[in-house]
Amino acid sequence: MRKRTNDTDTAVPDPIVRGASAPAPGGEDAAGAGADSAAARRRRRAQFLRELHEAKELRDRVQPRRVRAERMRQAMRMRTFRW
C-alpha cells in the first residue's frame, strides 16, 4: 500500500487507504455506518480490480511468449477435462 511521509520523514498511513470509512464512535447509528462502509468497500474493490486488470493487460503486452504459453496450457486443460 502507498505510504506518505510527513515533514519528519516518518511513514504515515494514507487516509484514503486505511481508516477513511471508519465511522466516528457513538456519532452515527450502526445501520447508516454499515451501509457507508459497504459502499466504500465496494469502491475500493472496484478500484483494485481495475488496477489489477490494467496490470495484467500490461504484462500480456510486454511478455507475449508467456501469454501464448499460458493460453496453450489452458487449452490443454480444457481438452483433457472430463465431465
Secondary structure, 3 states (H helix, E strand, C coil): CCEEECCCCCEEECCCCCCCCCCCCCCCCHHHHHHHHHHHHHHHHHHHHHHHHHHHHHHHHHCHHHHHHHHHHHHHHHHHCCC
